[in-house]
């Protein structure tokens, strides 16, 4: 018997607290698998954010810390600058954390070209606090704070973070991926691996935006949530690579 | 046994059921220790070891095996 798929050693034995069908679990697994494949579990420090993923330090089998709300890129910057260059530093942030209170930190970390990897989980809503509107909430989407649906006149338009950060010269690699079916999960893993390789090559800031579901606060079943990602989120948040700096040659 | 479910970890979300091309995964009639109906496969012979279920499982409940070709020929 050949083992086709088994749980990665990049995850601890802790069971996650996420709701049934939450794609945080898939994204955790992808990051952990990539760290295992890069043989980097002993040399990586992750920064958990505030939000549903606040307890991520229980689940990743590498060194972890946890930052104040939105400040994960600032903490990662500090880690990057005090640790030896062969270490990998990543942040794992949701859209409420990264795109709202943490917008200044992420923009300036990208502008400085900090050599860190950011895993940005975009589910278009605040999950942990009970389904309030996030900066990434789609127009017309009903949340606890937009019961009539988000309106552009009252609440403004959703922010496309990947496109925005791709305009900064400091950003080396920006890609948006999704988790709504097995093919896109594999593509997401490839993108996450690439972002860590870019960090290992010291090319600078890399961010992978992962479209994720929140079946509890969207009021859908886990399966319907994945269909909602495909039908509603991807048209507004198109998948693809938004920034890719040419590879640094061997002379560097 | 081609596909093994760590029943106690399952939250019964059904994503494995949604993506199984063979449609052989079902929720069990009993409850696990968390109080969910865990996913299970009764008809293991129909499994093609594609691992689509395992890749979509948010809780890494599923381990997938593929029999060696010789064993398949014999069985």
Contacts between the chains, C-beta under 8 A, distances in Angstrom:
chain1	res1	chain2	res2	distance
A	1	B	65	4.5
A	1	B	66	7.0
A	1	B	67	5.8
A	1	B	68	6.8
A	1	B	71	7.8
A	2	B	65	6.7
A	2	B	66	4.8
A	2	B	67	7.8
A	2	B	68	6.8
A	3	B	63	7.0
A	3	B	64	7.4
A	3	B	65	5.7
A	3	B	66	8.0
A	4	B	49	5.2
A	4	B	51	5.0
A	4	B	54	7.8
A	4	B	64	4.2
A	4	B	65	6.4
A	4	B	66	5.0
A	5	B	51	4.3
A	5	B	54	4.1
A	5	B	55	7.2
A	5	B	62	7.0
A	5	B	63	6.4
A	5	B	64	4.1
A	6	B	63	4.8
A	6	B	64	7.8
A	7	B	60	4.4
A	7	B	63	7.0
A	8	B	60	7.6
A	11	B	60	6.7
A	15	B	9	5.8
A	15	B	59	7.2
A	16	B	58	7.6
A	16	B	59	6.4
A	18	B	58	6.6
A	19	B	11	7.8
A	20	B	11	3.6
A	20	B	12	6.0
A	20	B	13	3.8
A	20	B	36	6.9
A	20	B	58	7.9
A	21	B	11	7.3
A	21	B	13	3.3
A	21	B	14	7.2
A	21	B	15	5.7
A	21	B	58	6.3
A	22	B	58	5.7
A	23	B	58	6.1
A	24	B	58	7.0
A	25	B	57	7.5
A	25	B	58	2.8
A	25	B	59	5.3
A	25	B	60	7.2
A	26	B	55	7.8
A	26	B	56	6.9
A	26	B	57	7.7
A	26	B	58	5.2
A	29	B	58	7.9
A	29	B	60	5.7
A	181	B	19	6.8
A	181	B	56	7.6
A	182	B	19	5.9
A	182	B	52	4.6
A	182	B	55	4.6
A	182	B	56	5.8
A	185	B	55	5.2
A	185	B	56	6.7
A	186	B	55	7.0
A	221	B	14	7.4
A	222	B	13	4.3
A	222	B	14	6.1
A	222	B	15	5.5
A	222	B	18	7.9
A	223	B	14	6.1
A	223	B	15	6.6
A	223	B	18	4.4
A	226	B	15	7.3
A	226	B	18	7.6
